[in-house]
């Protein structure tokens, strides 16, 4: 009788573990449970006829994977590339971050990249390429807490330390307010629009670090709290930017905290923001971060 009970419990816990791991994989959280530190060493073959200008779309995830956001974002950037006459190369192979291959691109887009995705040598190649005149566009999880392994990136590219995102509910509609209507990245965007997002918070505002804030979220239009097991953490920042940019050396850096869910990439205002941002990061001439 006891052996049957123990056997039943073992089966129950085994099935529960399998179900939990399956749910983690389906939700994209497998990499959070089992983070990877794999860095590819053989670069992908770039098309011989890759035209100029071109941008690199990078979607590697060694931590949480935003499966739907990556799929929808990739489709959008394919469309934007055609509209703007740009060539696009999409990969999750980190070995493309080498001095020779990076020279083929005007800009790199980190579309929901997470975790320890680049080796030390690959990080150094990216840093030198970017500060020498490259362009970088980061979306949503490119600024989350999984990048702490790379202090230079957190300090210079994102500029601020991620603290948490809202929960309870996880996705909320809120008003985004344009702060720089005269900047080309905000062209054709309204002064205020509604966007549904998993809103991030940071330890401080990037404005304090010298970044140019393009848009902020109005904290009075949603509940900026993280609710876990009936415990609420206040995520209000007061000054709560969600899109900002800077000139880094000779390079252009632009980050937006929006873009978690696949549906976000069908919103006209977010599509316009990303279109403008891509044009700015791939642009030629001297970087102008401030108005």
Residue pairs with C-beta under 8 A, 6 or more apart in sequence:
21 30
21 33
24 30
24 32
24 33
28 61
28 64
28 65
28 66
28 67
29 64
30 65
31 61
31 62
31 63
31 64
31 65
31 114
31 115
32 63
32 64
35 62
35 63
35 115
35 116
35 146
36 62
36 63
36 115
36 116
37 62
37 115
37 116
38 62
39 94
39 95
39 116
39 117
39 118
39 119
39 122
40 93
40 94
40 95
41 95
42 93
42 95
43 93
43 95
43 96
43 98
43 101
44 91
44 93
44 95
44 96
46 89
46 96
46 101
46 104
47 87
47 89
50 87
50 89
50 104
51 87
52 87
52 104
52 106
53 86
53 87
53 106
53 107
53 282
54 86
54 87
54 88
54 89
54 104
54 105
54 106
55 81
55 86
55 87
55 88
55 89
55 105
55 106
55 107
55 108
55 109
55 135
55 278
55 281
55 282
56 88
56 89
56 90
56 91
56 96
56 102
56 105
56 107
56 108
56 109
57 74
57 77
57 88
57 89
57 90
57 91
57 109
57 111
58 91
58 92
58 96
58 108
58 109
58 110
58 111
58 113
58 117
59 70
59 73
59 74
59 90
59 91
59 92
59 111
59 112
59 113
60 92
60 93
60 94
60 113
60 117
61 70
61 92
61 112
61 113
61 114
61 115
61 117
61 141
62 114
62 115
62 116
62 117
62 146
63 114
63 115
63 116
63 146
64 114
64 115
64 141
64 144
64 146
65 112
65 114
66 112
66 114
66 140
66 141
66 260
66 261
68 261
68 262
69 111
69 112
69 140
69 259
69 260
69 261
69 262
69 264
69 265
70 111
70 112
71 262
72 262
72 263
72 264
72 265
72 266
73 111
73 112
73 139
73 259
73 265
74 90
74 111
75 265
76 265
76 271
76 274
77 88
77 90
77 109
77 111
77 274
77 278
78 88
80 86
80 274
80 275
80 278
81 87
81 88
83 275
84 275
84 278
84 279
84 282
86 106
86 278
86 282
89 96
89 104
89 105
94 117
94 118
94 119
94 122
95 122
96 102
97 118
97 122
97 123
97 125
97 126
98 121
98 122
98 125
99 125
99 128
99 129
102 108
102 125
102 126
102 129
102 134
103 129
105 134
106 134
106 135
106 281
106 282
106 284
107 134
107 135
107 136
107 137
107 252
107 278
107 281
107 282
108 126
108 130
108 134
108 135
108 136
108 137
109 136
109 137
109 138
109 139
109 278
109 281
110 136
110 137
110 138
110 139
110 142
111 139
111 142
111 259
112 139
112 140
112 141
112 142
112 259
112 260
113 138
113 141
113 142
114 141
114 142
114 144
114 146
114 147
115 146
115 147
116 146
116 149
116 150
118 126
118 150
123 150
123 152
123 153
127 152
130 136
130 157
130 248
130 249
130 251
130 253
131 248
131 249
131 250
131 251
132 249
132 250
132 251
133 249
133 250
133 251
134 251
134 252
135 251
135 252
135 253
135 254
135 280
135 281
135 282
135 283
136 157
136 251
136 252
136 253
136 254
136 281
137 254
137 255
137 274
137 277
137 278
137 281
138 157
138 158
138 253
138 254
138 255
138 256
139 255
139 256
139 258
139 259
139 274
140 198
140 200
140 256
140 257
140 258
140 259
140 260
141 260
142 158
142 255
143 158
143 162
143 200
143 255
143 257
144 162
144 165
144 200
145 161
145 162
145 163
147 153
147 154
147 158
148 154
154 160
154 161
156 248
156 253
157 248
157 253
157 255
158 206
158 255
159 206
159 209
159 211
159 244
159 246
159 255
160 202
160 203
160 204
160 205
160 206
160 209
161 202
161 203
161 204
162 200
162 201
162 202
162 203
163 201
163 202
163 203
163 235
164 200
164 201
164 226
164 233
164 235
165 198
165 199
165 200
165 201
165 226
165 235
166 172
166 198
166 199
166 201
166 222
166 223
166 224
166 225
166 226
166 235
167 225
167 226
167 227
167 228
168 223
168 225
168 226
168 227
168 228
168 232
170 198
171 196
171 197
171 198
171 260
171 261
172 196
172 197
172 199
172 222
172 223
173 194
173 195
173 196
173 221
173 222
174 194
174 195
174 196
174 197
174 199
174 217
174 218
174 219
174 221
174 222
175 192
175 193
175 194
175 195
175 217
175 218
175 221
176 192
176 193
176 194
176 195
176 215
176 216
176 217
176 218
176 242
176 258
176 269
177 191
177 192
177 215
177 216
177 217
177 218
178 186
178 189
178 190
178 191
178 192
178 214
178 215
179 213
179 214
179 215
179 216
179 241
180 186
180 212
180 213
180 214
180 215
180 291
181 189
181 191
182 291
183 212
183 214
183 291
184 276
184 279
184 280
185 214
185 243
185 245
185 254
185 273
185 276
185 277
185 280
186 214
186 215
186 273
186 276
187 276
188 272
188 276
189 269
189 272
189 273
189 276
190 269
192 218
193 269
195 258
195 264
195 267
195 269
195 270
196 261
196 263
196 264
197 217
197 257
197 258
197 259
197 260
197 261
197 264
198 260
198 261
199 217
199 222
199 224
199 235
199 242
199 257
200 242
200 257
201 224
201 235
201 236
201 237
201 240
202 237
204 237
205 213
205 237
205 239
205 240
205 241
206 213
206 241
206 244
207 213
207 239
207 241
207 244
210 246
211 241
211 244
211 245
211 246
211 289
212 244
212 245
212 246
212 289
212 290
212 291
213 241
213 243
213 244
214 241
214 243
214 244
214 245
215 241
215 242
215 243
215 256
215 273
216 239
216 240
216 241
216 242
217 240
217 242
219 236
219 237
219 238
219 240
224 234
224 235
224 236
224 237
224 240
225 232
225 233
225 234
225 235
226 232
226 233
226 235
227 233
242 256
242 257
242 258
243 254
243 255
243 256
243 257
243 258
243 273
244 254
244 255
245 252
245 253
245 254
245 255
245 280
245 289
246 253
246 289
247 253
247 287
247 288
247 289
250 287
251 287
252 280
252 281
252 283
252 287
252 289
254 277
254 280
254 281
256 273
256 274
256 277
258 264
258 270
258 273
259 265
259 270
259 274
264 270
265 271
265 274
